[in-house]
Amino acid sequence: MSDSESLDYHSELPGVLGKVDTLISKAEAVMLATGVLLMALNTCVNVVARFGFGQGLFFSGEINRILIILITFAGIGYAARHGRHIRMSAVYDMLPFQGRKIVMILVCFITAAIMFLLTYFAYLYIVSVYERGRILPALGFEIWWIYVWVPLGFAVTGLQYLLTAYKNLTSKDIYLSTGVLDGYADTESEV
């Protein structure tokens, strides 16, 4: 799925679930595109400043750190939504259709539970960082702000897996995500 297709993404889920899924998808696409572009711009400007003027931007590393966290944790929900997560499917592929469907539903529920557990632990971590009162040395704001994306990313990913489980429970086909059917592309070639 290309970037323009991800901006045009419309969930196949019914009613409010579909609207929420579509809204989150658009927000993720904007955050990912903006984050990558800002990181590239920041890095290029820093290189020009370092080699052209003899001194880099003192805050460039902190900005890239913030953007890496944003991109990583916005990206996990994006990957789950578009069925681009890593799969180890040797045993899964040998199962009959009904067995694969049951396994996919179980995987979605278990993964969602793990994501929500990680959301909770990330929240606890942010609270501990907040209580310490640490600040970024160059930018001067509290560090806990840059970690807000971590529990949000885990929560969105957990929600995406729950929506995928719902899609698999209500559909006759097997879905890797709410809009991606299970299967392999014909364009794959063996090495």
Salt bridges, closest charged atoms under 4 A:
GLU12 OE1 - LYS167 NZ 3.51
ASP21 OD1 - ARG81 NH2 2.96
GLU28 OE1 - ARG81 NH1 2.30
ASP182 OD1 - ARG87 NH1 3.03
ASP182 OD2 - ARG100 NE 3.88
